[in-house]
């Protein structure tokens, strides 16, 4: 009877150890995939976007001139608003966390150049490249952000140095 009991305990311990090892391996694979997503997203942002801001005083002057009777035309207004943009390249991306949306999309939270809080939503993988398709909330002014995010007309093909990427190692 004692042998059976010890054999049962031994089987439970072995199965628990194997199950724990399989669970830890799966967790390690998931963590590796999250780090790969961060690296890929950082390079995507670096190659396809840039930051800009406008001088509020110049912007106000242009708006006043546009709104006054007999002022500038809409076309001139748009040209002047584009001309006062001050562009900045993306130099650093710091990932701050993940959330899962109600539709089970992964939302990646990150900071650009220590100033802009952004969110990229990953919901679909490309059938051609087997990479995630990112939905970046660009062009929106958010409280606390110093810059607007603008998509480049012609993306470049450079790699962002891993020194300039601050990875988030936490879980979802």
N, C-alpha and C positions, 0 to 999 in steps of 0.2 A: 504494500500500500504506500509506504514511504517513497519507494522508487518511482512509482507512478506520479506522486505528487511532485517530487523533485523534477521528473521528466517534464511534467506540465509547466512548472515554473520556468524551467530552462527553455522550453519551446516559446513561451510567452516573451521571455527576455530577448531571445534571438529574433523573433518576428518584430518585436518593438524596435530593436536596433536596426533591422533592415528597413522597416517603414520609416524610421527617423532619418536614416541615411538617404533614402529616396526623396523624402520631403526636403531635406537640406540641399540636395542636388538640384531639385526643381526650383527652390528659392534662389540658388546661385545662378541658374540659367535666367530666371526672371530679372534679377539684379543686373546681370550682364546685358540683357536686352534693353533695360532702361538706360544704362550707360551708353549703349550704342545709339539709342534714340536721341540722347542729349548731344552726343558728338555730331550726329547727322543734322539735327535741328540747328545747332550752332553754326555749322558750315552753310546750311541753307540760308539762315538769316544774314550771315556775313556776305554771301555772294549775291543775294537778291534784294536787300533792303539798305536804306541809309536813313539817318535822322536829320531833321531840320527843325528850326524854330524861327519865329518872326519877332522883330523888334516891335513891342506893343505900341510905342509912340508913333512909329511910321505907319503901322497898320491902322491906327486910329485916324491919322491924317488922311490916309487914302479913303477910308470909309466915309469920313466927313465930306471930302471932296466929291465922292460918288453920290452922296445923298443930297447935296445941295442942288438947288435949281440951276439947270444949265451946266452941271458939272461934267465929269468925265463919263465916257460911254462904258457899257458893261465890258466890252473887249479891253479897253484901256485899264479898267479896274482889275480884271483878271491878270493882265500882263504885269501890272505894278505889284499885285499881291504875290505873284510868282517871283518877281525880281528882288523882293526884300527877304527872301528865305536865306537863312544861314545854315549851310549843310555841315554835317559832322559824320565821319565814318564810324562804323561799329568797331570798337576796339576790344571790348570785353563782354562776355556773356556769363552771367551767374545764375545757375538753376536753383530755385528755392523750394520746389515741391511739386507734388502731383495731386490731382483729385480725379474722381470718376463722376461723370455727369449722369443724370437720370437715364440717358439713352446708352449708357455704358461706353461712352467715348472717354478717352484719356485726355485730361487737360494738364499741360505742362506749364508751370509757372516759372518765369525767369525775369531777371533784370538785365537791361542793356546799358552798358557804360555806367553802372552804378546809379542810374537815374530813372530809367523808364521801366515800369512794371508792365509786363506783357503776358499774354496767355496764348498758347498754341493748342489747338484741339486736334487730336489724332483719332479719326474714326474709320478710315478706309485705307487699305493697302493697295498700291498700284498693281494691276495685273501684269504690267510689262516689266517693271523694275523690282517688284516685291519690296518696295520701300513705302513708308507711311506718307500719306498726303496730308500736308499741314494746312490748317485754317488759322491764319494769323489775324488777330484783331487790329489791323493797321488803319491809319488815317483817322483814328478817333482820339480826341483829347480826353485824357483821364486826369482826375484830380491828383496832384502830386507829380505828374510827369512834366519834365522840362522840355521835351521834344515831341514832335510828331514823327510817325514812322511812315516812310514812303517806299513803295516798291520800285526797284530800278527797271528802267525800260530795257536795258541790255545787261543781263547778269554777268558777273565775272566768274571765273573758274578757279579761284584760289582756295587754299585750305587755311582755316583759322588755326593758329598754333594752339596746341593743347594747354600751353601756359596761360593763354587768354580765356580759357574755359574753366569755370569753377563748377565742378560736378556736384550734384546732390546725391548722396548715397543712402538716403532714407527710403523707406518703402512708400507704397501708395496709401 
